[in-house]
Amino acid sequence: MARGEMMRVGLVQELVKGGQEIPHNYLCKEDGPSAFAIDSNMPVIDMNILFSSSSSSSSSSSSSWEEARNQEKQKLKAALQSWGFFQAVGHGISEDLMDMMRRLANKFFEQPMQERMKVGQSLEGEQKDWVQGYGHDPVEFHDQIIDWVDRLYLQIFPENQIKLQFWPENPAGFRECLDELRLKLKAFADRTLSILAELVGLRDDYFTGRFNDEATMFSRFNFFPPCPRSDQVLGLRPHSDGSGITIVLSDTPGLHFLKDETWHQVSFLPHALLVNIGDQMQIMTNGIFKSALHRVVTNKEKPRISMANFYLMAPNQELGPIERLEGEVTVPIYQKMKVQDYSKLYVDCHIKRKRAINTIKISH
């Protein structure tokens, strides 16, 4: 197979149903799930406090509002510097809408394979698209370690780049629910970017200007079937995200973040959004915000589902450290490059189990 070509991998769901022995490509030779993970008090941020304005408060309570908002901002900044993620409550997306999306995602993966494959990836022909659609992440070489996950990957922004042929018509209501949710997610993401800009001494519209009308957002629905070798198989291998920020909907255990060389298990709060920093934001903030390594472990008895939404700058944008941060001139520790070039580097490094962001560090 020529370098850069992709080959199709069988669906994990069908592997489980067939009772087949787990192929060696799924077995972790290092960074295995047996590595200890602990439960920790992870950062929770009330976005309602951060999103509200003094104009919505009476003059008598203006100072207490300012104090509460500053405290929440400092909590958020500390979380992004040490953990690289936080759980957002008070985010403004209705619980009913989140529950509906979860139910419809479950129903999609419960359908017969023939129905699921109506939105399958196109690896050949004029409609070739190995990223979008239903299936398994394609691989480049035969001995590549494979994740124990099937996924439905869909572009949801910008509007003119959506490929509706990959959006499931069944179960009924899936398209309509995702269409409503994507607008809410985009609004939440932009408001969050405004807060992040404040935290590093920038105008509150700085990041939303970088994530302009051509910025991309992708939704990835992950399905992790039960795994009889959960001690040796990972749902998702350790990685950081190549996005600016990622917004995750999930209420099941299995997600771990690496902090201080120790894996920490996320205990999801009901209807909270998990927001994590991606490589693009770590590069732009010159390492102030941390793009944390994370992984997903498997479970012997129960399947798991999550929805991750990746928000990225437009491919033609320049990515690099911002010239002035926290009131001081930046000494860049990362090289500048086009977003599209970093995205290619990210995919190449991910396949080789390396971190792209480490390859563009500048030595001083």
WOQUIRA-V923362 format. One record per pair of residues at least 24 apart in sequence whose ideal C-beta (glycine too) atoms are under 10 Angstrom apart, sorted by the first residue. I is the first residue (numbers start at 1). GAP is how many residues later the second one is. Records with the same first field share a line. If there is no record, write none. Layout:
# WOQUIRA-V923362
I = GAP / GAP
This chain:
# WOQUIRA-V923362
1 = 138 / 139 / 140 / 141
2 = 138
3 = 137 / 138
4 = 136 / 340 / 344
5 = 118 / 125 / 133 / 135 / 136
6 = 115 / 117 / 122 / 124 / 125 / 131 / 132 / 133 / 134 / 345
7 = 116 / 123 / 131 / 132 / 133 / 134 / 135 / 137
8 = 112 / 113 / 115 / 116 / 122 / 127 / 128 / 130 / 131
9 = 126 / 127 / 128 / 129 / 130 / 135 / 137 / 138 / 141
10 = 125 / 126 / 136 / 140
11 = 102 / 105 / 106 / 109 / 123 / 124 / 125 / 139 / 212 / 214
12 = 124 / 134 / 135 / 136 / 137 / 138 / 139 / 211 / 212 / 213 / 215 / 221 / 223 / 286
13 = 96 / 97 / 100 / 103 / 123 / 136 / 137 / 210 / 212 / 290
14 = 99 / 136 / 211
15 = 121 / 133 / 135 / 210 / 212
16 = 132 / 209 / 210 / 211 / 212 / 287
17 = 96 / 208
19 = 209
21 = 207 / 208
22 = 126 / 205 / 206 / 207 / 210 / 211
23 = 123
24 = 119 / 121 / 122
25 = 114 / 117 / 118 / 119 / 120 / 121 / 122
26 = 119 / 120 / 121 / 122 / 201 / 203 / 206 / 207 / 208 / 272
27 = 118 / 119 / 202 / 204 / 205 / 206 / 207
28 = 117 / 119 / 120 / 201 / 203 / 204 / 205 / 206 / 209 / 210 / 267
29 = 116 / 203
30 = 115 / 207 / 208 / 323
31 = 114 / 203 / 206 / 207 / 227 / 232 / 262 / 264 / 322
32 = 199 / 200 / 201 / 202 / 205 / 263 / 265
33 = 115 / 194 / 196 / 197 / 198 / 199 / 200 / 201 / 202 / 204 / 221 / 223 / 230 / 262 / 263 / 264 / 265
34 = 196 / 197 / 198 / 263
35 = 203 / 221 / 223 / 227 / 228 / 260 / 262
36 = 226 / 227
37 = 216 / 217 / 218 / 219 / 220 / 221 / 225 / 226 / 227 / 228 / 229 / 258 / 260
38 = 218 / 221 / 224 / 225 / 226 / 227
39 = 214 / 225 / 226 / 227 / 228
40 = 43 / 217 / 219 / 222 / 223 / 224 / 225 / 226 / 227
41 = 223 / 226
42 = 37 / 41 / 43 / 44 / 45 / 215 / 217 / 222 / 223 / 224 / 225 / 226 / 227 / 232
43 = 32 / 33 / 35 / 36 / 37 / 39 / 40 / 41 / 42 / 43 / 44 / 45
44 = 31 / 35 / 42 / 43 / 44 / 45 / 46 / 225 / 228
45 = 27 / 28 / 30 / 31 / 34 / 35 / 41 / 42 / 43 / 44 / 45 / 46 / 147 / 150 / 227 / 228 / 230
46 = 26 / 29 / 30 / 42 / 43 / 44 / 45
47 = 25 / 29 / 39 / 41 / 42 / 43 / 44 / 45 / 141 / 144 / 145 / 148 / 225 / 226 / 228
48 = 24 / 40 / 41 / 42 / 43 / 44
49 = 24 / 26 / 27 / 40 / 41
50 = 25 / 26 / 38 / 40 / 141 / 142 / 144 / 145 / 148
51 = 39 / 40 / 41 / 137 / 140 / 141 / 143 / 144
52 = 38
69 = 126 / 129
72 = 123
73 = 122 / 125 / 126
74 = 125
76 = 116 / 119 / 120 / 122 / 123 / 199
77 = 118 / 119 / 121 / 122 / 123 / 211 / 212
78 = 121
79 = 196 / 198 / 210 / 211
80 = 116 / 119 / 120 / 165 / 195 / 196 / 197 / 201 / 202 / 205 / 208 / 209 / 210 / 211 / 212
81 = 118 / 196 / 204 / 206 / 207 / 208 / 209
82 = 177 / 178 / 208 / 210
83 = 174 / 175 / 176 / 181 / 193 / 194 / 207 / 209
84 = 156 / 157 / 173 / 174 / 175 / 191 / 192 / 193 / 194 / 197 / 198 / 205 / 206 / 207 / 208 / 209 / 210
85 = 156 / 160 / 161 / 163 / 170 / 172 / 174 / 181 / 189 / 190 / 191 / 192 / 205 / 206 / 207 / 209
86 = 106 / 186 / 187 / 188 / 189 / 190 / 191
87 = 161 / 179 / 180 / 181 / 182 / 185 / 186 / 187 / 188
88 = 100 / 104 / 159 / 181 / 184 / 185 / 186 / 187
89 = 180 / 181 / 182 / 183 / 184
90 = 182
91 = 93 / 94 / 96 / 97 / 100 / 101 / 156 / 180 / 181 / 182 / 184
92 = 92 / 95 / 96 / 99 / 181
93 = 87 / 88 / 91 / 92 / 94 / 95 / 154 / 156 / 178 / 180
94 = 86 / 87 / 90 / 177
95 = 175 / 176
96 = 175
97 = 80 / 83 / 84 / 87
98 = 79 / 83 / 86 / 151 / 153 / 172 / 173 / 174 / 175 / 209
99 = 150 / 152 / 171 / 172
100 = 73 / 74 / 76 / 77 / 78 / 80 / 81
101 = 72 / 73 / 76 / 77 / 79 / 80 / 118 / 120 / 148 / 206
102 = 75 / 119 / 147 / 148 / 149 / 150 / 203 / 204 / 205
103 = 68 / 70 / 71 / 74
104 = 64 / 66 / 67 / 68 / 69 / 70 / 71 / 72 / 73 / 74 / 117
105 = 47 / 63 / 66 / 69 / 72 / 73 / 114 / 116 / 117 / 118 / 144 / 200 / 201 / 202
106 = 65 / 115 / 117 / 197 / 199
107 = 61 / 63 / 64 / 65 / 66 / 67
108 = 26 / 44 / 60 / 62 / 63 / 66 / 113 / 115 / 197
109 = 25 / 41 / 42 / 43 / 112 / 113 / 114 / 115 / 116 / 194 / 196
110 = 61 / 113 / 193
111 = 57 / 59 / 60
115 = 53 / 54 / 55 / 56
116 = 34 / 36 / 52 / 54 / 107
118 = 47 / 48 / 50 / 51 / 52
119 = 33 / 35 / 44 / 45 / 46 / 47 / 48 / 49 / 50 / 51 / 55
120 = 32 / 46
121 = 30 / 31 / 32 / 45
122 = 41 / 43 / 44
127 = 36 / 38 / 39
129 = 24 / 26 / 34 / 36 / 37
131 = 24 / 32 / 35 / 87 / 89 / 216
132 = 30 / 31 / 33 / 34 / 35 / 86
133 = 30 / 32 / 33 / 34 / 35
134 = 32 / 34 / 87 / 89
137 = 83 / 99 / 213 / 214
138 = 213
139 = 212
140 = 207 / 208 / 211 / 212
141 = 210 / 211
144 = 207 / 208 / 209
145 = 88 / 89 / 92 / 206 / 208
146 = 87 / 88 / 91
147 = 75 / 77 / 86 / 87 / 88 / 89 / 90 / 92 / 148 / 149 / 151
148 = 76 / 77 / 78 / 79 / 81 / 82 / 85 / 86 / 87 / 88 / 89 / 148 / 149 / 150 / 151
149 = 71 / 73 / 74 / 75 / 76 / 85 / 86 / 87 / 147 / 149 / 155 / 157
150 = 71 / 72 / 73 / 74 / 75
151 = 69 / 70 / 71 / 72 / 73 / 85 / 155 / 157
152 = 67 / 68 / 69 / 70 / 71 / 155
153 = 65 / 66 / 67 / 68 / 69 / 155 / 157
154 = 24 / 28 / 63 / 64 / 65 / 66 / 67 / 155
155 = 27 / 61 / 62 / 63 / 64 / 155
156 = 25 / 26 / 27 / 29 / 30 / 60 / 61 / 62 / 63 / 153 / 154 / 155
157 = 25 / 26 / 28 / 29 / 32 / 54 / 56 / 57 / 58 / 59 / 60 / 61 / 62 / 152 / 154 / 155
158 = 28 / 54 / 55 / 56 / 57 / 58 / 59 / 156
159 = 54
160 = 53 / 54
161 = 53 / 55
167 = 52
168 = 53
174 = 47
178 = 41 / 43 / 129
181 = 38 / 68 / 126 / 128
182 = 35 / 37 / 127
185 = 32 / 34 / 62 / 64 / 88 / 122 / 124 / 126
186 = 25 / 29 / 31 / 61 / 123 / 125
188 = 59 / 85 / 87 / 121 / 123
189 = 26 / 28 / 54 / 55 / 56 / 57 / 58 / 84 / 86 / 120 / 122
190 = 25 / 121
192 = 53 / 55 / 81 / 83 / 119
193 = 51 / 52 / 88 / 118
196 = 48 / 49 / 79 / 81 / 85 / 88 / 89 / 92 / 93
197 = 88 / 125
199 = 86 / 89 / 90 / 126 / 127
200 = 81 / 84 / 85 / 86 / 88 / 89 / 122 / 124 / 125 / 126 / 127 / 130
201 = 121 / 123 / 124 / 125 / 126 / 127
202 = 82 / 83 / 120 / 122 / 123 / 124
206 = 78 / 116
207 = 37 / 38 / 74 / 77 / 78 / 106 / 115
210 = 34 / 70 / 74 / 103 / 104 / 107 / 108 / 109 / 112 / 129
211 = 33 / 34 / 69 / 100 / 101 / 102 / 103 / 106
212 = 101 / 102 / 105
213 = 101
214 = 99 / 100 / 101 / 102 / 103
215 = 29 / 96 / 97 / 98 / 99 / 100 / 102 / 124
216 = 27 / 28 / 94 / 95 / 96 / 97 / 98 / 99 / 123 / 127
217 = 26 / 27 / 30 / 92 / 93 / 94 / 95
218 = 25 / 28 / 90 / 91 / 92 / 93 / 94
219 = 28 / 30 / 88 / 89 / 90 / 91
220 = 26 / 28 / 86 / 87 / 88 / 89 / 90
221 = 28 / 84 / 85 / 86 / 87
222 = 26 / 28 / 32 / 74 / 82 / 83 / 84 / 85 / 86
223 = 80 / 81 / 82 / 83
224 = 28 / 30 / 72 / 73 / 74 / 75 / 78 / 79 / 80 / 81 / 82
225 = 73 / 74 / 77 / 78 / 79
226 = 72 / 73 / 74 / 75 / 76 / 77 / 78
227 = 70 / 71 / 72 / 73 / 74 / 76
228 = 70 / 72
229 = 69 / 71
230 = 24 / 67 / 68 / 69 / 70 / 71
231 = 66 / 67 / 69
232 = 66
233 = 64 / 65
234 = 61 / 62 / 63 / 64
235 = 60 / 61 / 62 / 63 / 64 / 69 / 71
236 = 58 / 59 / 60 / 61 / 62 / 70 / 72
237 = 56 / 58 / 59 / 113 / 116
238 = 25 / 55 / 56 / 57 / 58 / 115 / 117
239 = 52 / 54 / 55 / 56 / 57 / 107 / 110 / 111 / 114 / 115 / 116 / 117
240 = 36 / 37 / 38 / 39 / 42 / 50 / 51 / 52 / 53 / 54 / 106 / 110 / 115 / 116 / 117 / 118
241 = 35 / 36 / 37 / 38 / 39 / 40 / 41 / 50 / 51 / 52 / 53 / 67 / 69 / 70 / 71 / 105
242 = 36 / 37 / 38 / 49 / 68 / 70 / 97 / 100 / 101 / 103 / 104 / 105 / 107 / 108 / 114 / 115
243 = 33 / 34 / 35 / 36 / 37 / 38 / 48 / 65 / 66 / 67 / 68 / 69 / 70 / 100 / 103
244 = 33 / 34 / 35 / 36 / 37 / 38 / 39 / 40 / 47 / 66 / 67 / 68 / 69 / 75 / 95
245 = 30 / 31 / 32 / 33 / 35 / 36 / 44 / 46 / 64 / 65 / 66 / 67
246 = 28 / 29 / 30 / 31 / 32 / 35 / 45 / 48 / 62 / 63 / 64 / 65 / 66
247 = 26 / 27 / 28 / 29 / 60 / 61 / 62 / 63 / 64
248 = 24 / 25 / 26 / 27 / 28 / 46 / 58 / 59 / 60 / 61 / 62
249 = 24 / 25 / 56 / 57 / 58 / 59 / 60
250 = 24 / 46 / 54 / 55 / 56 / 57 / 58
251 = 53 / 54 / 55
252 = 44 / 47 / 50 / 51 / 52 / 53 / 54
253 = 43 / 44 / 46 / 49 / 51
254 = 41 / 42 / 43 / 44 / 45 / 48 / 50 / 52
255 = 39 / 40 / 41 / 42 / 49 / 51 / 53
256 = 37 / 38 / 39 / 40 / 41
257 = 35 / 36 / 37 / 38
258 = 34 / 35 / 36 / 37
259 = 31 / 33 / 34
263 = 30 / 31 / 32 / 34
264 = 28 / 30
265 = 32
266 = 28 / 30
268 = 38
273 = 36
274 = 32 / 34
275 = 34 / 36
276 = 32
278 = 32 / 33 / 34 / 68 / 79
279 = 33 / 40 / 55 / 63 / 64 / 66 / 67 / 76 / 77 / 78 / 79 / 81
280 = 30 / 31 / 32 / 33 / 37 / 39 / 59 / 62 / 63 / 66 / 77
281 = 30 / 32
282 = 39 / 51 / 52 / 75
283 = 36 / 37 / 38 / 39 / 49 / 50 / 51 / 52 / 53 / 54 / 59 / 73 / 74 / 77 / 78
284 = 29 / 35 / 36 / 37 / 38 / 41 / 50
285 = 36 / 37 / 40 / 41 / 45
286 = 34 / 35 / 36 / 37 / 39 / 40 / 44 / 45 / 46 / 47 / 48
287 = 34 / 38 / 43 / 45 / 46 / 47 / 70 / 74
288 = 33 / 34 / 37 / 38 / 42
291 = 64 / 66
293 = 62
312 = 27 / 30 / 31
313 = 25 / 26 / 27 / 29 / 30
314 = 24 / 25 / 26
315 = 24 / 25 / 26 / 27 / 28 / 29
316 = 24
319 = 24 / 41
320 = 40
321 = 41
331 = 31 / 33
332 = 29 / 30 / 32
333 = 27 / 28 / 29 / 30 / 31
334 = 24 / 25 / 26 / 27 / 28
335 = 24 / 25 / 26 / 27
336 = 24 / 26
